[in-house]
Amino acid sequence: MKKQMTLPLALVLFAVIFAVMFTSLVFIKVEPHIPLMACLVLIGTIGAAYGASWKTIEKGMLNGVIAGLQPIMILLTVGLVMASWMLSGTVPTLLFYGMDIIQPEWFAVSALVITIIVSSFTGSSFTTIGTVGVALMGIGHVLEVNPALAAGAIISGACFGDKMSPLSDSTNFAPGVVGVNMFDHIRHMMWSTGPAILLTAAAFFILGGGNAGAANFKEIQEIQSVLSSEFPIHVLTLVSPVVVLILAYRKLPIIPILLTGVVVSTAISFFLVPDLSMQKVINVLQNGLQMNTGNEAVDNIVNQGGLLAMMWSISLVLIALGLGGVIQALGLFDLLFAAVKNSTQKAGKLIATTLASSIGINLLAGEMYLSILLPAQALKDVYVKSGVPLKNLSRTIEDGGTLFNPLVPWSVSGAFFASTLGISVIEYIPYAIFLWLSPMFTLLLAYTGWSIGQKKSDKQDKEHAAA
């Protein structure tokens, strides 16, 4: 670039992006796509004004999108899983028996525990929310549970299980880029995630099921009757989710696992669904299930999934990734890290800086892996220089990266969770208690010194001796 961008300019641009998105979502109440696209145009224009060529800006967008192709492919595959599980009767079967087992007043705690278990086995919050989460939202709808509360419990449990599972890609990625043993990383995370999940469970125990007391027993029976007449309620429908759990536990790649689940559930559909044709299967996988059962509640629950259902999320993610790529190409992220890169700091300030960096990148780029990778690369030497064990860096970038990502409406996780569960990020944020409690505990630990284990660097020792 002909002109060098400065840190104050970068901070102003970041503030403008946040202001545009916050105003659009909270006050104007529009979809995030166009406001985010406007931010992309703004950043690109400013970059061009400072001498960046179109080739540089375009390459930045493409690199940003390329970095997010894996989660995009996962979104597409989850859409296929949702559609095939609706068609085969998997989700209707889970709904049918779930309404008998889960009591309305214990719905939030039940949803939290179920998603923790499933996510721990699969190592994926996306898989958990796209499958079991959909079924739980359906049960919550029938039991007249506050949808925001239901979504918050489901997301909290799914993200905790994902974060603490050795099968999770982010749980492998964070310590991998820092250079920390994965199991040491998981054990160290318990200092923040342990108290956070306990307080979350206590909160959901108190909140219970929101308006669940109004649930009508006769209505529940009617819904079960519709489900049993329109779908195969059979133990065979549960084969596909069991296969997915087993393959995930064996640490196979997530996309082949999900595709196997689609194949298994589709094959079972031909045995259980009368007069099923290949044409209908393909249409359902493309467009999702489209049924008119005569019961509005059932229709709202089962008419989901398919490739096209994921396009809202994918289009938003593509724009966010493009924006993040341009910001990175223009060197704006580098300006943020340059201020702290060459200075030795106390643990509290350093961890707070790391957390703010991961959260900031999530807000600007919406990409979880970028919010883990960039702070890890930029601040690793600072941790070593300051005598702060690197396991604190890996824990902090998970709290600010993995967990904060679903709280950003234009992020990969936020867009997927919102479209899959049928509720906006703004609505579920207050109830996604675990996602904001865990980073708070990380800050508390940083400033109290508990579990940090900071040591004086050689430079500090020499300075102390000279004094």
C-alpha positions in Angstrom: 0.0 0.0 0.0 1.1 3.6 -0.7 0.0 4.9 2.7 0.6 3.0 5.9 -2.5 2.4 8.0 -2.3 3.3 11.7 -3.6 1.7 14.9 -6.0 4.6 15.6 -7.5 4.2 12.1 -7.9 0.5 12.6 -9.6 1.0 15.9 -12.0 3.5 14.3 -12.8 1.1 11.5 -13.5 -1.7 13.9 -15.7 0.5 16.0 -17.7 1.5 12.8 -18.2 -2.2 11.9 -19.4 -3.0 15.4 -21.7 0.1 15.4 -23.2 -0.8 12.0 -23.9 -4.4 12.9 -25.2 -3.6 16.4 -27.5 -0.9 15.1 -28.8 -3.0 12.3 -29.6 -6.1 14.4 -30.8 -4.5 17.6 -32.5 -1.3 16.6 -33.4 -1.5 12.8 -33.9 -5.3 13.3 -32.9 -6.5 9.8 -31.0 -9.6 8.6 -27.3 -9.2 9.0 -26.3 -10.0 5.4 -26.6 -6.5 3.8 -25.1 -4.5 6.8 -22.2 -6.9 6.8 -21.8 -6.5 3.0 -21.8 -2.7 3.5 -18.9 -3.1 6.1 -17.0 -5.2 3.5 -17.4 -2.5 0.9 -16.4 0.2 3.4 -13.2 -1.6 4.4 -12.3 -2.4 0.8 -12.9 1.3 -0.1 -10.7 2.5 2.7 -8.0 0.0 1.7 -8.1 1.2 -1.9 -7.9 4.8 -0.7 -4.7 3.9 1.1 -3.3 2.4 -2.1 -4.2 -1.3 -1.8 -4.8 -2.8 -5.3 -8.0 -4.6 -6.2 -5.9 -7.7 -6.6 -4.9 -7.5 -2.9 -8.4 -6.9 -1.7 -9.8 -9.7 -3.9 -7.1 -12.1 -2.8 -7.9 -11.2 0.8 -11.6 -12.1 0.3 -10.8 -15.3 -1.5 -8.3 -16.4 1.2 -10.9 -15.6 3.9 -13.5 -17.8 2.2 -11.0 -20.6 1.5 -10.1 -20.7 5.2 -13.8 -21.3 6.0 -14.6 -24.0 3.4 -14.5 -26.8 5.9 -17.2 -25.4 8.2 -19.2 -24.5 5.2 -19.1 -28.2 4.0 -20.1 -29.3 7.5 -23.1 -26.9 7.3 -24.2 -28.5 4.0 -23.7 -32.0 5.4 -25.7 -31.2 8.6 -28.5 -30.0 6.4 -28.6 -33.4 4.7 -28.5 -35.2 8.1 -31.5 -33.2 9.3 -33.5 -33.9 6.2 -32.7 -37.6 6.2 -33.5 -38.0 9.9 -36.8 -36.3 9.4 -37.7 -38.6 6.5 -36.6 -41.8 8.2 -38.5 -41.0 11.4 -35.4 -40.5 13.6 -36.4 -37.1 14.9 -40.1 -37.9 15.2 -39.2 -41.0 17.2 -37.0 -38.9 19.5 -39.8 -36.5 19.9 -42.4 -39.2 20.5 -40.5 -40.7 23.4 -38.9 -37.5 24.6 -42.3 -36.0 25.4 -42.9 -38.9 27.8 -39.5 -38.8 29.4 -38.6 -35.1 29.7 -40.7 -33.3 32.3 -41.5 -29.6 31.4 -40.2 -28.2 34.7 -36.8 -30.0 34.2 -36.5 -29.3 30.5 -33.6 -26.8 30.6 -31.5 -29.0 32.8 -32.4 -32.1 30.8 -31.5 -30.5 27.5 -28.2 -29.3 29.1 -27.2 -32.8 30.2 -28.3 -34.6 27.0 -26.3 -32.2 24.8 -23.3 -32.4 27.0 -23.3 -36.2 26.7 -23.9 -36.3 22.9 -21.4 -33.5 22.2 -18.7 -35.1 24.3 -19.1 -38.4 22.3 -19.2 -36.7 18.9 -16.8 -33.9 19.6 -18.9 -31.5 17.6 -21.4 -28.9 18.7 -22.6 -28.6 15.1 -23.5 -32.3 14.9 -25.2 -32.2 18.3 -27.3 -29.1 17.6 -28.1 -30.2 14.0 -29.5 -33.5 15.2 -30.4 -33.9 18.9 -30.7 -30.1 19.3 -33.5 -30.0 16.6 -35.4 -32.8 18.4 -35.0 -31.1 21.8 -36.3 -27.8 20.3 -39.3 -29.7 19.0 -40.0 -31.2 22.4 -39.6 -27.8 24.0 -42.1 -26.3 21.5 -44.6 -29.0 22.4 -44.1 -28.5 26.1 -44.4 -24.7 25.6 -40.9 -23.9 26.9 -39.5 -20.5 26.1 -37.7 -21.1 22.8 -34.8 -18.8 23.8 -34.4 -20.7 27.1 -34.4 -24.0 25.2 -31.9 -22.8 22.7 -29.6 -21.4 25.4 -29.6 -24.8 27.3 -29.0 -26.8 24.1 -26.1 -24.5 22.9 -24.5 -24.3 26.4 -24.4 -28.1 26.7 -23.3 -28.7 23.1 -20.5 -26.2 23.4 -19.3 -27.5 26.8 -19.2 -31.1 25.5 -17.4 -29.9 22.3 -14.8 -27.9 24.2 -14.0 -30.7 26.7 -14.0 -33.6 24.2 -10.6 -34.8 22.9 -12.5 -35.6 19.6 -13.2 -31.9 19.0 -11.3 -30.2 16.2 -11.1 -26.9 18.1 -9.9 -28.7 21.2 -7.1 -30.2 19.2 -6.4 -27.0 17.1 -5.9 -24.5 20.0 -3.2 -26.5 21.9 -1.8 -27.6 18.6 -1.0 -24.0 17.4 0.3 -23.0 20.8 2.4 -26.2 21.4 0.6 -27.6 24.5 -0.3 -31.2 25.1 -4.0 -31.6 24.4 -4.9 -33.4 27.7 -3.0 -30.8 29.7 -5.0 -28.2 27.8 -8.3 -29.9 28.7 -7.4 -30.3 32.3 -6.4 -26.6 32.5 -9.7 -25.6 30.9 -11.6 -27.2 33.8 -10.5 -24.2 36.0 -12.8 -22.0 33.9 -15.3 -24.4 32.4 -15.9 -26.3 35.6 -17.4 -23.5 37.7 -19.1 -22.0 34.6 -21.0 -25.2 33.8 -22.0 -25.7 37.4 -23.4 -22.2 37.7 -25.1 -22.7 34.3 -26.7 -25.9 35.5 -27.9 -24.2 38.7 -29.3 -21.3 36.7 -31.3 -23.7 34.4 -32.4 -25.6 37.5 -33.9 -22.4 38.8 -35.3 -21.3 35.4 -36.8 -24.8 34.8 -38.9 -24.7 31.7 -40.1 -21.1 31.6 -43.8 -21.3 30.6 -43.8 -25.1 30.6 -46.5 -25.2 33.2 -49.0 -24.3 30.6 -48.3 -27.4 28.5 -51.5 -29.1 27.7 -51.5 -32.9 28.3 -54.2 -33.4 25.7 -52.2 -31.5 23.1 -49.2 -33.6 23.8 -51.2 -36.8 23.2 -52.6 -35.4 20.0 -49.1 -34.6 18.7 -47.9 -38.1 19.6 -50.9 -39.5 17.8 -50.0 -37.4 14.7 -46.4 -38.5 14.9 -47.2 -42.2 15.1 -49.6 -42.0 12.2 -47.4 -39.9 9.8 -43.9 -41.3 10.7 -42.4 -44.7 11.5 -41.9 -44.7 15.3 -39.5 -47.6 15.4 -36.2 -48.5 17.1 -34.6 -48.9 13.6 -34.8 -45.1 13.1 -32.2 -44.7 15.9 -29.6 -46.8 14.1 -28.3 -43.8 12.2 -27.6 -41.6 15.3 -26.0 -44.6 17.0 -23.7 -45.1 14.0 -22.8 -41.5 14.0 -21.9 -41.6 17.7 -19.8 -44.7 17.3 -17.9 -43.4 14.3 -17.3 -40.0 16.1 -16.0 -41.9 19.2 -13.5 -43.7 16.9 -12.2 -40.3 15.8 -13.1 -40.4 12.1 -13.4 -37.1 10.2 -16.7 -35.3 10.8 -17.9 -35.0 7.2 -17.6 -38.7 6.3 -19.3 -39.5 9.7 -22.3 -37.3 8.8 -22.5 -38.6 5.3 -22.6 -42.1 6.7 -25.4 -41.1 8.9 -27.3 -39.8 5.8 -26.7 -43.0 3.9 -27.8 -45.2 6.8 -31.0 -43.2 7.6 -31.9 -43.1 3.9 -31.5 -46.9 3.5 -33.7 -47.4 6.6 -36.3 -45.1 5.1 -36.9 -47.5 2.2 -37.7 -50.2 4.8 -40.0 -48.1 7.0 -41.6 -45.5 4.8 -44.4 -46.8 2.5 -44.2 -46.0 -1.2 -40.9 -44.1 -0.9 -39.2 -43.3 -4.2 -35.7 -42.2 -5.0 -37.2 -39.0 -6.4 -38.8 -38.1 -3.0 -35.5 -38.9 -1.2 -33.6 -36.5 -3.4 -36.2 -33.8 -3.1 -36.2 -34.1 0.7 -32.4 -33.9 0.8 -32.5 -30.9 -1.5 -35.4 -28.9 0.0 -36.0 -30.5 3.4 -39.2 -32.3 4.4 -42.4 -30.6 3.3 -45.4 -32.2 5.0 -48.9 -31.1 5.9 -50.0 -33.3 8.8 -52.9 -31.2 9.8 -51.1 -30.3 13.1 -49.3 -27.0 13.0 -47.0 -27.8 15.9 -45.8 -31.0 14.2 -45.4 -29.3 10.8 -43.2 -26.5 12.4 -41.0 -29.2 13.9 -40.5 -31.7 11.1 -40.4 -29.4 8.0 -36.7 -28.7 8.3 -33.4 -29.6 6.9 -32.1 -30.0 3.4 -29.3 -28.2 1.5 -31.4 -25.1 0.7 -32.1 -24.6 4.4 -28.4 -24.0 5.0 -28.1 -21.3 2.4 -29.1 -18.5 4.7 -26.3 -19.4 7.0 -23.8 -20.1 4.3 -24.4 -16.8 2.5 -23.9 -14.9 5.7 -20.7 -16.9 6.6 -19.3 -16.3 3.1 -19.7 -12.5 3.5 -18.2 -12.6 7.1 -15.2 -14.7 5.9 -14.6 -12.3 3.0 -14.7 -9.3 5.4 -12.2 -11.1 7.7 -9.9 -11.9 4.8 -9.8 -8.3 3.6 -9.1 -7.0 7.2 -6.3 -9.5 7.4 -4.9 -8.6 4.0 -4.8 -4.9 4.8 -2.8 -5.7 7.9 -5.4 -4.3 10.4 -5.1 -7.3 12.7 -1.3 -7.0 12.8 -1.7 -3.4 14.0 -3.7 -4.6 17.0 -1.1 -7.1 18.1 1.9 -4.9 17.4 1.2 -2.8 20.6 1.7 -5.8 22.9 4.0 -8.0 20.9 7.3 -6.7 22.2 6.5 -6.0 25.8 6.6 -8.2 28.9 3.4 -8.1 30.8 1.8 -9.4 34.0 -0.5 -12.4 33.5 -3.7 -10.6 34.2 -3.2 -7.9 31.5 -1.7 -10.4 29.0 -4.6 -12.8 29.4 -7.1 -10.0 29.2 -5.4 -8.8 26.0 -5.6 -12.3 24.5 -9.2 -12.7 25.4 -10.1 -9.3 23.9 -8.1 -10.2 20.7 -10.0 -13.4 20.2 -13.4 -11.8 20.9 -12.5 -8.9 18.6 -11.6 -11.1 15.7 -14.8 -13.0 16.2 -16.8 -9.8 16.0 -14.9 -8.6 12.9 -14.3 -11.8 11.0 -16.9 -14.2 12.5 -14.4 -17.1 12.0 -13.6 -19.3 15.0 -10.4 -20.7 13.7 -9.0 -17.3 12.8 -9.8 -16.0 16.3 -7.7 -18.9 17.7 -4.9 -18.9 15.2 -4.0 -15.1 15.0 -3.7 -14.4 18.8 -1.8 -17.7 19.3 0.7 -16.8 16.6 1.0 -13.1 17.7 1.2 -13.5 21.4 3.0 -16.9 22.0 6.4 -15.2 22.3 5.0 -12.7 24.7 3.8 -15.5 27.0 7.2 -17.1 27.0 8.9 -13.8 27.6 6.5 -13.0 30.5 6.9 -16.4 32.1 3.2 -17.2 31.7 2.7 -20.9 30.9 1.4 -21.5 27.4 -1.5 -23.5 28.6 -3.0 -20.2 29.7 -2.8 -19.0 26.1 -4.5 -22.1 24.7 -7.3 -21.9 27.4 -7.9 -18.2 26.7 -8.1 -18.5 23.0 -10.6 -21.3 23.4 -12.8 -19.1 25.7 -12.6 -16.1 23.5 -12.6 -18.0 20.2 -14.6 -21.2 20.4 -17.1 -20.1 23.0 -17.7 -16.5 22.0 -18.2 -17.4 18.3 -21.9 -18.6 18.8 -22.6 -15.2 20.4 -21.9 -13.3 17.2 -24.9 -13.3 14.8 -22.7 -13.2 11.6 -20.2 -15.8 12.8 -20.1 -19.4 11.5 -21.5 -20.9 14.7 -24.0 -18.1 15.3 -25.5 -18.3 11.8 -25.7 -22.1 11.9 -27.2 -22.3 15.4 -29.8 -19.6 14.7 -31.0 -21.1 11.4 -31.0 -24.7 12.7 -32.8 -24.0 16.0 -35.1 -21.3 14.5 -34.3 -18.5 16.9 -32.0 -15.5 16.5 -28.7 -15.1 18.2 -29.9 -11.9 19.9 -32.7 -13.8 21.5 -30.7 -16.7 22.8 -27.7 -14.8 24.1 -29.1 -14.1 27.6 -29.7 -17.9 28.0 -26.5 -19.2 26.5 -25.1 -18.8 30.0 -22.1 -21.0 29.8 -20.7 -19.2 26.7 -20.2 -15.9 28.6 -19.6 -17.3 32.1 -16.5 -19.3 31.0 -14.6 -16.2 29.6 -15.5 -14.3 32.8 -13.9 -17.0 34.9 -10.8 -16.9 32.7 -10.5 -13.2 33.5 -11.1 -13.9 37.2 -8.4 -16.5 37.3 -6.0 -14.2 35.4 -6.2 -11.3 37.9 -6.3 -13.5 41.0 -3.4 -15.7 39.8 -5.2 -18.9 40.6 -4.1 -21.8 38.2 -1.9 -19.4 36.2 1.6 -20.3 37.5 3.5 -17.2 36.1 7.2 -17.3 36.5 9.7 -14.5 36.3 11.5 -14.4 33.0 15.3 -14.4 32.8 15.2 -10.7 31.9 13.1 -9.9 35.0 15.5 -11.9 37.2 18.5 -10.0 35.9 16.8 -6.7 36.4 15.8 -7.7 39.9 19.4 -8.8 40.7 20.9 -5.6 39.3 18.6 -3.5 41.5 
